[in-house]
Amino acid sequence: MRRVTGGLLGRAKRQFIDDITSDPYLLYILVLAAVMAGFWFWHRIPNFATRDERWRINNPMVAVGFFIDEPGIDSLLQGIAWGRAYGATLYLYGIAIIPVFVVAFFLGQLDAFTAIPGNQSISLWTHWYQMPKWIWTWSLLLSRLTNVVCAVGCVYVLYRIGTTMRDRMTGRLSAILLSLTWGFLISAHEVGEDIPALFFLLLVVYCGLRYAHTGDKAIYLAGCASGGIAIAFKLTAGTSVLLLGIAYLLYVRNAGTAWREALIRPRLITVGIVVGAALIVIGYPSVFAPGLDRLLDRMQRGLVNKSQSYGWRVEPSWWWILRGYLHGLGGALFIAGCCSVVVSLPRLRERTQESDAIVLSIVGIGAYLSVYAGWSYVRTHHLLPTFPLLILLLAAVLTRFYNRNRSLASPLIVVLLLSSSVYAGVGVLGYATQPRNEATEWLRADASSNATVETYLMDPQEAAVPHGMRINHPNYRETPVDEKTIRMSSPEWVLAMPHRCPTYIELTFPRAVQYLAPDDRNARTTVLSGPRLTDYYRNLLAGDRYPYTVAATFGPRPSFLDGKSEDSRLPELVRVGVVPWTIQHGDPQDMGIDQYTVILKRTGSCPPQDDSD
């Protein structure tokens, strides 16, 4: 096995060098991918791009913290078991932040990792604040850079698939279009499992395509290994099993008179299953602590959770899928991709390497969509594995059209590349001007060293607060009243603001601002409909009851604050295909009005007021 692995890695290295030297455009394409995936990759740091990003970084830190507290395998396994089961991300990002552990050792700050469980049990704010800023900063930087490298790897593997499928022009077009795909670039800008899983899934497609044409057993086993790793990163990469099965049957079809020998390969199938299954189990480190039940529980939770609506909006699955494609690809690329599927169907009857790639792509897309059809919500990142497969079909269609009629194909390709460039370019540039980043910088510049900011968010990921600034937040609901410290309910704590009299108050869309929306706007505003809190937030913004005035606002202002309808000139499913920074529903990166932030500054003293009426 070691000899086979070494041989495959050697072949991969030689192939990469040959591609770079033979194709003068490839290096520029990879640079484009790196620039697009890595532009402003430090956004929000030392805060998190998503809630899940926090846990991808946190899990290896907790494991190391347990080991530091009591060196030994058992304590390390305890630390792994204590965290959330996210599979192979613990390995990937644990390796990425090794330099952070080393520097912390020399600085004598390893206790920052042993304190994580205790801080996390208090609140998410304590968890974020008690960790030294430099640890969050460098852990996120190194992990995001690792993700960018994986994204560039995805672009190269897709180039290799396109080149193997047809020719280098197909490979180039595929790679360029993926580099200009907004949904792909979003995932590249956060620490997560989506991009690494996609990299190994594309390796499965590549190995499957090569095997279907050559019958190379080593290539097939490499595909099984890649599939196992992909599943260890993300369970929905289980489509790898189906793709490898289809590739196996395609080789049987292509074998002609030797079909029986191609079909009956029991040793290859057995070894492939063992390799793939072993890597799935090894890829879930939590299996070694609580046992296999942890992996099974993770699978069950994934199935159950997807059948429940999430994100305060209830729509049919087809709506979520369509919205995800329009947002992830942009309107022009999505329409072109759909047309390419239809145009490619007649070629399924052929017995060529191009038709094999078409089969694998259509089967892969169909498998994902059949799974998502039963989900109650589908996000853009869920559809990510289908983006390169759709792009591959489109690139092949455009190449065939170009070879037949250059005068018509050339302007069509240019228009598609330009529209995708504008859509993805506007999206990527948005990372440099995020409202929460701007609000954080404003506070950092305006606030004195002893200033306090008050927020009504439970999670710092949704806030725009400099790390280390004095803060009041609802997780700590003890307020001094008449020389006594009283612990209050969350609404009571909010209304007792005059007793705390912070220097700044920060109102954000995810919680405070939505109290001012119509109750029937969505399920979220129905929950946030308490009259006392609604009046409190309205009076704060009005500036006529409390000694606070609006000092700065950031992000697009929700129209309901001005009593206007939220209906856009464009239907929502059209708008998301032309405006990349539109609101996301659920747990992805916050965009659009989700980042709307209002900062109020105290202008006088705060005499306690009676808010009971």
N, C-alpha and C positions, 0 to 999 in steps of 0.2 A: 504493500500500500504506500509506503514511504517513497519507493522508487517511482510509482505511478504519479504520486502527488508532485514530486520533484520534476518529473518529466513534463507534466502539464503546466507547471509554473514556468518552466524554461521555454516551452512553446508559446505561452502567453507573452512572455517578455520579448521573444524574438518577433512575434506578430506585431506587438506595439511598436517596436523599433522600425520594423518594415513599413508599417502604416505611416509613421511620422516622416520617414525618408522618402517614401513613394508618393505621398499625397501632400503637396505644398500647402493645401488649405487646412489640413487637420489641426495643426498647431494653433492657428488663428481661431478655429472653431472652439477648441478647448479653452483658449484664453477668454473668448467671449462668454463661454459657460461659467468660467471662474469669476469673471467680472460681474455677471448678472446674479449669480448665486451668492457672491460674497460682498456685493455692494452694501455698505452700511450694516454689516453683519453684527455690529456691536450695539444695535438699537436696543433701548430699554435697560441695558446693563448698568448697574448690578441687579436690576429687577428682571422679571421673567417675561418672555414673549407670550407664553400660555401657562395655564395652571399645570398642565402635564409636564412642561419643560422643567419645572421645579423638581418634580419627583424623579425625572431621569437623572438629574444631577445629584439629588439627595440620596438615592439608594446606595450608590457606591460609597458615599461619605459615611452613611450609617454603618455599613459593613466594616469599613476601616475603623470607625470609632469604637465599635464593639471589640475589635481585635486589639486596638491600642489599650483599651481599658483592662483587658485580660487576654494577653497573647495566647493563641491556640486555635486549632481548627474548629473546635466546638463553639467558641465565641464568635468566630468569623461566620459560621453557619447561622448562629443566632441573629447576627446582624443582618444577614441576607433574608432570614425569615421575617424579621421585624419590618422590613420595607415592603413595598407593594410589588406584586409579581409582574414585571415588565419584560421578562425574557432577556435576550442577549444584549439589550441596551446597557445592562449593568456592566458587562464585560467591556463593551466598546467605549463608553464614556468613563468607566473606571480607569481604563488604560490612558484615555485622553488627559485625565486630570492628575496623573501620577506626578508631574512636576509640581503641582500645588501641594500634594502631600509631602514631597521632599522639602520644599521651601518652608512649609509649616513646621516640619521637624527641626530645621536649623533655627527657626525663629522662636521655637518653644511654644508653639500655638496649637499643638495637636489636641489639646483639651477642647478646642472648638468643635471637633468632630464627636468627641465623647458626650458633649452636652446636647447634641441634636435631639435625641428622643425626649429629653425633659423639656426642652424649649418648644418642641413641636406639640407636646401634650398640653401646653399652656395656650398657645394660639399661633396662627400663621404669622402674625405680626412679630411675636417674640422669636419665632423660628428664623425669620428673615433678619431682624434687627440685631440679634445676639451673635450672629455669625459675622466675623470681620469682613468689611467691605471688599478687601482685596481678594479674599477667598471666593466670594461670589463672582467677582469681576473676572478673575483669571480662569475659574472653572467654566464659566459660560463662554468666554472667548475661545478657549481651547476646544471645548465641546462643539461649539458652532463651527469652528474651522474644520473640525473632523467631519462634520455634516456637509460642509461645502466640498471637501475632497470627495466624499461619497457621491455628491451630486455631479461633479465633473466626471467621476467614474461612470455614472449612469449614462451621461452623454456619449462617452467613448464606446461603451458596450452597445448602445443603440446604433452608433455609427458602424460598428463591426457587424451587427445584425443586418443593417441595410445593405452594406457592401457584400456580405455573403449571400443575401437574398437576391440581389440583382447586380449592382455595380457601385462604384464609389460615389457617383452622383446621388444615388438613392441614400447612401450612407451619410453624405454631407447634408442633404436636405433634412433627413431625419434628425441629425444631431443639432442642426441650426434651429429647427422648429421646436425641439424640446428645450433648447437653451432660451427660447423666447416664449415659453409656456408659463403663464402667470401662476397657475396652480402648482406647478413644479417648483417655481421660485419661492412661493410662500413657504412650502415645507422645508426648502433649503435654508430658510432664515430662522429656523427654530431647532432646538435640540429635541430630537424625537426618533421614533423607529421607522417612520415612513420612507425616508430616503435610503437608509441602509437596506431595508427590506426590498425596496424597488431595485436597488443595485443587484442583489442576488436573484431576484425574480427575473430580471433581464438576462442574467447569466444562464438561468434555466432555459429561457427562450433560445438563446444563442446555442447552448449545448444541444438542445432538442433539435434545432434546425440543422446543425452539423451532423448529428447522429442520423437524422432522417435521410441524409444524402450519402453518408459514408459508412454507417454502421459501426463506427469506432466505439468500442466498449468503454475505453478510458474516458472518452468524452461524455458518454451516457452516465457513468458513475460520477463524473464531475458535476453533471446536471443534478443528480440525486443529492449530492453534498450541498450544492448551492440551494436547492429546494429546502433541504432540512434547515439550513441557516436562515433562509428567508422566513420560514414558518416560525423559527425561534424568535425572530424580530417581531413578526406580526402574524397573527393566526390566520388572517384572511389570505395570506400568501399560500394557503393550502391548495389554491388552484395550481400550484407547481406540480402536484401529483397528477392532476388531469392533463396538464401540458406534456409531461413526460410520457404519460400513457399514450397520448395522441402521437407524439414523436415516434414512439416505439412502433405503432401501427403504420405510420407513414413510411417507415423504413421497410416494413413488410410489403407494403404496396409498391414501393420503388424497387424491391429486390427482383421482381419479375419471376422467372422460373425457379429461382432459389428462395421463394417465399416461405417454404416450410422451415428451412434452416434459419431464416431471419425471425420467424415467429417463435420457434421453440428455443429459448435461451434461458433455461431455469436458473442457472448459476448467476447470470447477469441480473435477473429480476430479484433474486434473493439477496445478493450482495447490495444492490441498489436500495432495497427496502431497509436493510439493516443499517446501512450508512446514513440514509436520510432520517430514520427513526432515532438513531443514536445521537445525531447532531441536534435534533429537536429537543431531546431530553437533556443533553449536556447544555444546550443553549438556554435552558430555563434553570438558572442556578438555585432558585428556590426549591427545586425538586430535591436537592441534596440536603435540605434542612427539614421542612415539614414532611416532605415526601411527594410522591406523584399526585396526591390529592390536591396539592396547590396548583398544579398545571391544569388538572381537570376542573377545579373550581374556577380558574381564570377563563377557561373555555365556556363554562356554563354561564358565568356572569356576562360574558360577551354576547352570548345568544339571547339571554333574557333582557338585558339592558336595551338591545337594539329593537326590541319589540315594543318599547315604551317611548312615548313622545318625550322630547327633551329640548330645552332651549326656549320654552314658553311660546312655541308656535306649533300648531298642529296642521299638517298638510299631508296629502297622500304621497306615497313613496315616489311616484313618477315626477311629482313637482320638485321634490328634493333632488332627484337625479338630474332633471333638466336644468335646475338652477345651478347645481354643482358643475355641470359641464360648461354652461355659459360663463360662469364666473371663472372657472379654472382655465378654459381655453380661449375665452373671448368669442364674440359672436361670429366673426369671419372664419376663424380656425375651426370652430365647432361645425359650422355649416359645411365647410370644405371636407372635414373629416367624415361627416355623415354621408356625403356624396361619394366619397372614396370607398366606403363599405359597399354601397350598392354597385358601383362600377367594378369592384373586385370580385363579386360573387361568381360571374361566369368563368373566372379563371380557376375555380376550385376543381374543375374537371381535368385540368392539365396535370402532368407529372413532371414538374420542374421544381427547382429549389424555390423559385418565387411563389409558386402555388403552395408549397409546404409552409412557407412563412405566412401566407395569407390564412391558411387553415389554423395555424397556431394563434395568430392574432385574433381572428374572429372567435375561435373557441375561448380564448382568454377573456375577451371583452364580454362574450355571452355568459360565461360562467360567473363573472363578477356581477353583472346586471341581474342575473337570475337570483343570486344571493341577496342583493340589495333590494330587490322587489318586495321582499318580505319584511324589510326594516321600516320602522316608523320615522326615522330621520336618517338622512345621508348627507355627510359633509363633503366638501371639495376634496379633502385629503383622503377620504375613503375611495374616491374615484381615481386617485393618482395612478395606480397600477395600469389603468386602461389608457391613460393619456399617450404614453409612448407607443402602445400597440396601434392606436388609432392614427397616430402620426406616421408610423411605419407604412400603413396602408396608403395614406395620403401621399407620402414621398414616392412610393412606387408608381402610383397613378400619374403623378406629375412628371416623373421621369419618362414614362412611356409616352405621355402626351408630348413632352419636349422632343423626344426622338422622332416623333411623327410630324409635328408641326411647330417648329421653333418660334415662328412669328406670332402665333397665338399663345403658346405656352409661356413664353418669356415674360410678357406683361402680367399674366395671371400669377406667376410665381412671385414676381416683384411686388404686386399688390398684396399678396398674402403675407410675404415677409415684412413689408412695411406696416401693414395693419397689426400684425402680431408684435412687431417691434414697438410700435406706439403704445399698444395696450399694456404689454409687459414693462416697457420703459417707464410709463407713468406710474405703474404699480411699484416698481423697484425704487424709483425716486421718492415715493411716498414714505419710505423708511427713514429718510433724512429729515422729514418734516412732520413726524407724528405729533399730534396734539399733546399726548401724555409726556413725551420727551420735552416738548417746549414748556409745558406747565412745570415740570420738575426743574428745569433750568431756571425758570422765572423765580421759583421759590428759593432756589439756591443763591441766586443773585440778590434777591430783595430782602430775605429774612436775616435778622441778626442772629448771633450765636445762641441767645437764650429764647428765641421765638418758638412758639408752639403752634402746630397746625392740627386742626381737628378734622377727621374724616369719619364717614359713617359706613365704611366698607369693612367687611370681615377679613378680606384677603388683600394683601399689599400688591398683588399682581394687577389688580384693577385700579390701583391708585397712582397718583403722580406726586410722589413724596421723595425727597432726597434721603438716601440711606444715612441714618444717624441723626436726623433732625428730630427734635422733641415732638411727640405726637400724642394726641388723644384718639382712641379708637374704641369701638363698641365691645371688643373682646374684654376690655378691662373696664367694667361698669361700676367702679367705685368713685363717688364724687363727694367732695367736702361740702357739707351743708350745715350751717350754724355751728361751726367748729366740731362737727361730727362727720365721720366718713360713712356714707350709706351706699350699700350695694343695691342697684336698681335693675329693673327689667330693661330690655333694650330700648323700647319707646320712651320710658321714663328717663333713661340716661340721655337720650338725644334732646329731650325737652328741657333737661336741666343744664343746658349749655351755659346760661348766664352765670351759674355758680363756678364754672371752670374758666370762662372768659378767655378763650385762646386768642392768639395774635391773628391767626388765619383760620378760615373755615373753607374746606374744599368740598364742593358738591360735584358729583359725577353722575353720568348717565346711568350706569348699571344699577344704581340704587336711588339716591336722593332725587335726581331730576325726574325719574319716571313716576314719582309720586304725583307730579303735576300733569301727567298725561291723562287723557280720558280713560275712565275705568274699563271701557270695552275695547281698548286699543289692542291688547293681547292678554294672555293668561297671566303674564307677569304684572301688568298694571292692575289687573283685578285683585291680585294679592296685595299690592302696594296701594291700598285705597283708604287707609285710615285718615279720618278727617283732621285729627289733631296734628299728625305729622305733616299732612299735606299743607295745612295752614302755616305750620312752622317754616317749611321750606319756601313757601310762597312769600311769607313775610320777610324772610332773610333776603331773598332776591329783590324784594320791593325796597328794602332799606329804610322803612319808615317805623319799624318797631324795635329793632335791635341796632346797636351801635356798630353796624358793619355796612360796608359798601363794596360793590363789585369792583375789584382791582384789576382783574384780567380774565378773559375767557379764551378758550382754546378749542378748536375743532368746529365742525359744522353744527350750527344751532338747530335743535329740533323745532320744527314748525309749530308743534302744539304749544310751545311756550308763548307764542304770539297769537294763539287762538286760530291758527290757520290749519287747513286740511293738509294731511301728509301725502295726499295723492300727488304723485309726480307726473310731469308731462309725458314721461315714458312709462309704459307698463313695467312692473318690477322685473319680469323675466327678460325684458329687452334691456333694461338699464344695467343689470348685472353683467351683460355681455359687452358693454361699452365703457363702464365705469369700474375699474378694478377695486378701488377702496370703498366697497359697499359693506353694510353691516352683515356680520356673520351671526348665526344663531347657534348658541351652544358653547362648546369649548375650544374652538379655533382661536387664532389671533383676533383681537378686537379691532374692528375697522369701522369707518364711517362714523355715525353719530354715537356709536359705542364709546368713542374716546372723548366725547364732549365733556369739558371740564370747566368749572367756574371756581375762581378763587376770590373769596371775600376777605377784606382786611379790616381789622378793628379800627374804629375812628374815635372811640371814647370809652368810658367805663361801662361795666356790665352789672347794673343793679339787678338782683334776682327778681324775676317776674312770675306772676301766677299764670301758668299755662293750663290750668285745670278746666277752664271754661271752653 
